[in-house]
Amino acid sequence: MSPPSLSSLLPLVFENVGPILFALAFAAAAFDRGKPVADRLLSWLLLLPVGLGGLWSAYFHLFQPALAANAIGWADSPFQFEVGMADLALGIAGCFSVYASFGFRAAVTLINAIFLAGDGVGHARQMIVARNFAVDNAGPVFWVDLALPLVSLACLHLSRKSRK
């Protein structure tokens, strides 16, 4: 059995950028030193899955809307532009959060948690009502939509407690 080729791995990586960035945030926080673990993990979550993940999603919703819609199991729609702009705003804010004040980081964390929790509910509803099990509706992205808000809000809470 030969090892997988780069051309066979690229689609897998592209379909899982959000989950990969989520996992990388944990790895980076483990190697980062100097701050409490909740602060480190929150910083990496804001930079990687929120920041870079938001920019990644923005690119596809804004510049490849048919591809994005197909991956979610939907028809292309003018709403892709609006979702793309929300992703772009969160992506930029997430990247800026790394060196921002606690209040700024808290705001970005809360806004992103609400946005992703809403995505997660919408995807779950699509699975139940429309039997939509497309990769970007029911795959790893769905689980990150649920896990990232929970983990980032827990880190925000623990980070706040450590500041007192």
N, C-alpha and C positions, 0 to 999 in steps of 0.2 A: 504494500500500500504506500503510495507516494504522498509526501506532505502536501497540504493545500497550497495552491498557487496564490500569488498576490492578487491576480484578477478575480479569484473566487472569494478572497477575504475582503476585498474593498466594499462590495455591496453589504456584507455583514456589518462592517465597521460603520458605513454610512447610515444604515438603518438603526444603529444603536449608539449614536453619538451621545445622546442624553444619558442613558444608563452608564456608558463608559465614563463620561465626565463626572457623574455622581460617584462612581467607584473610585476614580482618580482623586476626588476631593478627600476621601477617607485616607487613601494612601499618602497623599501629600501632607495631610494634617498629622499623620503618624510620624513623619520625618521632620516636620517643622517643630522647632523648639522655642521656648522663651515666653510663651503665653499659656494661659490655662487651655485645656483641651477643647472646651466649648468655644472659646474665642477662635482658636486655630481652625476648628472644623467649620465654624460659621464663615470665616474668611474664605476658606477654600470652596465652600458650597456657593457662596455669593460670586466668586470669581469664575469657577468652572461651570457647573450646571446652570446657574442662573445667568451669569454674564455671557460666557462663550456659548452656552447652550441656547440662550435667548437670541444671540446674533446668528447662530446656525439656523434656528427655526425661522427667524426673520428673513434670512436669505431665501429660503425655499418658499415661504408664503408670499414674498414680494416679487421674486424673480423667476421662480419655477412653480407657479401656483397650480398648474395642472398635475405636475408630479407630486406635490404635497397633498393635494386633494385625493389623488389616486391611492397614495400610501395610507391615507386615513380611511379610505373606502367611501369617499364622498364625490359628488360632482364638483367641478370647479365653480367658484362663486365669487362675486364682487366682495364678499365679506373676508376673503383671503387677505386683501389689502389691509383691512382693519386689524385682523389678527396679527399680520406681519408687523404692523406699526406698534402694536402692543408688545410683541416679542422684541422688537428693536429697542423700545423704551426700557423694558426690563433688562435686556442684555447690556445696554450702556450703563444703566444704573447699577447693575450687579458688578460690572467691571470697576466702576468708580467707588463702590462700597468698600473695597479692600482697605483703602486708606482714609475712609470717611469717619465721621463721628458716630457714636453709638446710636444717636437718634436717626441719622440717615440710614444706617444699616438696619435698624428696627423697621423703619418705614418700607424699605425695599423688601425686607423679609416678609412683612405682613402683606404687602401688595402682591408679591409673588405667590405667597401661600394661598391667598384668595383666588388668584388667577388659575393656579394649577389645580386646586381643589375643585374649582368649577369645571376645568377641563376633565378631571377624573370623573366627576359626576356625569358630565355630558357623554364621555366615552362609555361608561357603564350603562347609561340609558340606551345608547346606540346598540350595545351588545344585547340588551334585553329586548328592546322594542323592534329593532331592525335586523337583529341577528348579524350585526356587523363585527366580524372578527378579523378585519384587515390588520396588518402588522402594526401600523401606527395608531390604531384605535384600541386594540386588545393586547398588543404585545408588550415588550419591556417598557415602552414609553408610558403606557397606562400605569404601570406599577411605580414608576418614578414620579408621575403626576400625583400619586397618593403619598409616597414615602418622603419626597423632598420637602413638602410643607411641614409634615410632622417632625422630621429631623431638624430642619432649620428653625422651627418655632421652639423646639426643645433646647437647641443650642442658644437661641436668643434669650430664653428664660434663664438658663444656667449662666450665661454670660452676664446678664443683668445682676443676678444674685452674687456673682463673684466680684462685681464692682462695688458692692455695698460694704 
